[in-house]
Amino acid sequence: MTDAAPTPPEETYSYLGPAGTFTEAALKQVAAASGKHWRGVNNVGEALADVTSGRSTAAMIAIENSVDGGVSATQDALATVPGLRILGEYLVPVNFVLVARPGTALADVRVVNAHPVAYAQSRGWLERELPNHGHIPATSNVSAAASLFEGSQADAAVAPPGITDHLDVDVLARDIGDNPNAVTRFVLVSRSRELPEPTGADKTSLIVELPDDEPGALLAMLEQFSTRGVNLSLIQSRPIGDALGRYRFVVDVDGHIADERVADALLGLRRTSPNVIFLGSYPRADEQTVAYHSKYDDGIFIEARDWLRGLLSGEPD
Ligand SMILES: O=C(O)C(=O)Cc1ccccc1
């Protein structure tokens, strides 16, 4: 008699919950997550801890939005939690409604529950229409509304338009976001070492530290990319936190680590930076093919390497 094979743990995906958040909408775009177990969590740290502990296969987290910039909690977590890789990016258009318990009028609203990132994106409307309001931070856009029924001192909440599918709330105002075209970028993060295949429309995410007190160190870092024809789509500084004036750079570059020009730039960074964290190469959400000059084609780098190898091994010219 043979032993039955152990049942593998159910594949789980963590996301900022509860159901109805924009983060859930991003996870719905992931074909591999369909039909799997989804675990709603309270913050980015909890989502990433699920991944590092092996409790979850992957986690969906917000990393950047078009109004308020980079999500610092996410950028800092990716810089400090070891072993994480980004498998893909997903874009979700975001707009917001102001909701309240049934029967509340806009004129009654004194205090508003809102996720800090949603609050930052609705600040113009809130300051104009509710100039004296107070703000209570919430863990997510849906929990902002849910807590109105759980003893919150707030009278209203900033929430996603789909909130009425989940909760019995009155919508006091629609489209309260300061930018009607706001988009949030999410990333799916895992511990997997498997690199997504290059598609020609890829992005590589890195975190780079600079040598201390070296004039021109930032320029030298940027030159690693410019001399290989590699375009940057994001560069943002975040304080390292141990002393004033020490920063790390969150960098997104066009291209895949399997592209020779990107690989060569990474070698240059590794030589010149005290710490380079490779967060992953993955397909761009906008599917835009990466454009670059033909002098940075893979074949040009390969030929140069072969030429050097030939010289070293004494091959005839
Ligand atoms: O996913 C959500 O709904 C969140 O609460 C986080 C968030 C906040 C603002 C814009 C996008 C995501």
The ligand as a MOL file (V3000), in Angstrom:
LIG
                    3D

  0  0  0     0  0            999 V3000
M  V30 BEGIN CTAB
M  V30 COUNTS 12 12 0 0 0
M  V30 BEGIN ATOM
M  V30 1 O -7.6240 49.4090 -2.3280 0
M  V30 2 C -8.2700 50.2880 -1.7360 0
M  V30 3 O -9.4530 50.5190 -1.9720 0
M  V30 4 C -7.5760 51.0800 -0.7020 0
M  V30 5 O -8.1560 51.4280 0.2780 0
M  V30 6 C -6.1960 51.5820 -0.9980 0
M  V30 7 C -6.2810 52.6630 -2.0150 0
M  V30 8 C -6.5590 53.9680 -1.6390 0
M  V30 9 C -6.6940 54.9650 -2.6110 0
M  V30 10 C -6.5290 54.6470 -3.9400 0
M  V30 11 C -6.2510 53.3460 -4.3150 0
M  V30 12 C -6.1140 52.3410 -3.3420 0
M  V30 END ATOM
M  V30 BEGIN BOND
M  V30 1 2 1 2
M  V30 2 1 2 3
M  V30 3 1 2 4
M  V30 4 2 4 5
M  V30 5 1 4 6
M  V30 6 1 6 7
M  V30 7 1 7 8
M  V30 8 2 7 12
M  V30 9 2 8 9
M  V30 10 1 9 10
M  V30 11 2 10 11
M  V30 12 1 11 12
M  V30 END BOND
M  V30 END CTAB
M  END
